[in-house]
Amino acid sequence: MEQQSEDRPLAAETAAAWRTSSIPAALNLELAAAHAAVNLYQFFVVPLWLLPLDGRWGWTLVPLALLANPFWSLIHEAIHDLLHPDRRINAVLGRSMSVLFGSPFGVLRASHLLHHRLNRSPAEGTEYYDRTRRSFVRACPGYYFQILGGLYAVEAASALFFLLPRSALAGLRERFVPEGTVSAILFGIWLKKDVLREIRQDGVCALAWLAASAAVYGANWGWLVFVVAARAFLISFLDNVYHYGTPVNDLLFARNLRLPGPMERMLLHFNLHGVHHRNPSVPWIGLPESFRRQGRVFHGGYFSAAARQIAGPVALQTLPWANRPS
């Protein structure tokens, strides 16, 4: 027994050392700089210098909108402390990128890490509804709001929401958020003084970034609306693609979805989501090797899985359960 207790810390230290040494820090810094440049171009370069020259420059924003999900993939690495081996640098980069993304890092981090803890639980699934309590028709508005832009809209709105006094936030939680729900757990994290302070700092910066961009776009504001709306749709619509219709209460399960090689690399292998859920400490660059070494399989194509979500919310009673409560 003594030997076991001594081995566990050693195993944890070994795993931490392996993770740190396998993080592609230099490449991640280059990617962060590239995404920062893209955001600067979208929000300031186009309206300040290019649109005054020729309005057709606005069309360059269309293909760049497709980089929203790769940008989120990089932020995701920071959420898991896999962007840089120095955790202080990791946090600074994560917070900075989240400001450009439009939402406080503390909001994104707590939400995502809780998703890992509660993956596919009845309280957490995006598409679930209990047909003993409501109908398919009544479940549709909330579901389609979530996947057609609502997820990102709520994340972005949190920058403004958390500027409310802490006492007001606590009152709203007590009045409107039932105990034991995912929202109640998240509020418990967000209302910690140090977490709330960081969220507010990031939120003010995100709001200032957006307000400054709106000011320089001026009469060309429609292009800014496009940039934000496209980001909202792509982030929201592709967020649950790996989980839609999968077994309930299977904590570690997520789909691995097939993508062409260049697109997979651009997405930082985020399509290997099943591998990530089982190995959350593996940096993005190591996911393909983990996929091969562990003998994992693809659960279909990325785009067909995304299209299936259009079918709408799914009754809990129709899904397989990994561990059905008695």
Secondary structure, DSSP 4 states (H G I P E B T S, - for coil): -HHHHHHHHHHHHHHHHHHHHH--HHHHHHHHHHHHHHHHIIIIIIIIIITTT-GGGGGGHHHHGGGHHHHHHHHHHHHTT-S-SSHHHHHHHHHHHHHHHTS-HHHHHHHHHHHHHHTT-TTT-SSEE-TTTS-HHHHHHHHHHIIIIIHHHHHHHHHHHTTS-HHHHHHHHHHHS-TTSHHHHHHHHHTSHHHHHHHHHHHHHHHHHHHHHHHHHGGGHHHHHHHHHHHHHHHHHTTSTTTTTPPBT-TT---B-B--HHHHHHTTTTTBHHHHHH-TTS-GGGHHHHHHHTT----SBHHHHHHHGGG--EEGGGS-BSS---
